[in-house]
Amino acid sequence: LAMIAGISINPDICFFELNLEKRPQSNGLHRPNADWMVQSYVYQARPFFDAGLDGTGVVAAVSDTGLDVNNCYFWDKSNEVGKSHRKIISYNVFNGDDSDYQGGHGSHVCGLLAGKKASDGVTVDDDGQGDGIAPGAKIAFVDTTVGKDGYNYPSDTELLNAGREGVDDADKAR
């Protein structure tokens, strides 16, 4: 973990992963396995979570086909999407249609990344079943879908600026 922490503070490093030999999984690569597979590739071993690293305080920007804000991994019965929402600080519709069909790709990607189940929209379930890789993180989302048949991609600058209206200057990604 010390080596990973040292590498992660280097501003020139955007991404790294361990190159592990792939082992066949009896139940496939499904969301319930994502956290331990990314962290260690040892069944149920979660060294990042054990060290207290779960994404808390991080806002991840995602652009995809849409995000089902009523999905149990994002639903917040008490707050609208925004700074007080438990998972989604912004939902920017970039000429899209602000929807994601049931079981849609954008919802799946956001769930893998930062999903945290709250079956009633208030109380976070403590079983961890199906939680994302960084369940403490929040999401700034950009919907690029126009219906089920097309996409409208923003420019790099538009994409980088989208979603920032829900974040204080001190909290913005640098």
C-alpha positions, -999 to +999 in steps of 0.1 A: +000+000+000+028+024+007+041+021-029+006+027-043+002+058-021+036+071-033+027+066-069-008+081-065+005+115-054+027+119-086+009+145-107+021+128-139+003+095-131-034+094-141-040+057-138-023+025-128-033-011-123-017-044-114-012-067-143-024-100-128-029-133-145-066-137-152-082-165-134-115-179-145-145-169-123-173-193-117-198-165-116-182-140-141-172-104-137-203-090-121-207-060-099-206-079-065-170-088-074-157-055-087-143-041-055-121-070-044-111-078-080-098-042-085-081-040-051-064-073-049-077-099-072-079-121-041-114-133-032-130-109-008-097-091+000-102-054+001-069-037+012-080-002+002-112-004+022-092-020+051-070+011+050-100+034+051-099+043+014-134+042+000-137+073-021-151+095+006-146+132-003-140+124-040-162+136-068-159+114-099-170+128-133-188+104-156-203+109-191-224+081-205-258+071-217-277+084-187-280+077-150-311+063-133-312+085-102-340+063-087-318+032-088-312+020-052-275+026-055-280+064-061-315+071-048-318+098-022-354+102-009-346+134+010-326+154-014-327+165-051-296+160-072-271+186-060-246+192-032-267+177-005-276+145-025-260+114-010-245+103-044-251+127-073-239+163-070-248+172-106-266+158-136-257+178-168-278+170-199-256+178-228-282+180-255-293+146-242-326+133-230-319+130-192-329+094-190-314+060-189-334+030-198-338+004-171-305-015-168-287+011-188-250+014-194-245+048-176-262+035-145-241+004-146-208+023-150-217+047-121-227+018-100-194+000-105-176+032-097-195+047-068-227+029-061-238+025-025-272+008-019-299+025+001-330+004-004-353+030+012-335+060-003-324+071+032-307+044+052-275+030+036-275-008+035-246-021+055-242-055+037-220-040+010-235-063-016-230-049-050-214-016-038-191+002-062-153+003-061-154+037-044-188+036-025-180+068-005-175+089-037-201+112-053-208+116-090-209+146-114-227+132-144-230+143-180-257+126-201-246+124-238-275+102-251-301+115-274-328+088-272-319+052-275-303+056-309-278+083-307-251+103-288-242+139-288-206+142-275-194+175-259-161+190-267-133+183-242-136+218-228-174+215-225-171+181-208-144+193-183-166+223-174-199+203-171-210+195-136-189+221-119-219+242-110-226+218-081-191+219-066-175+247-045-143+262-060-123+246-032-137+211-041-131+213-079-107+189-095-075+206-105 
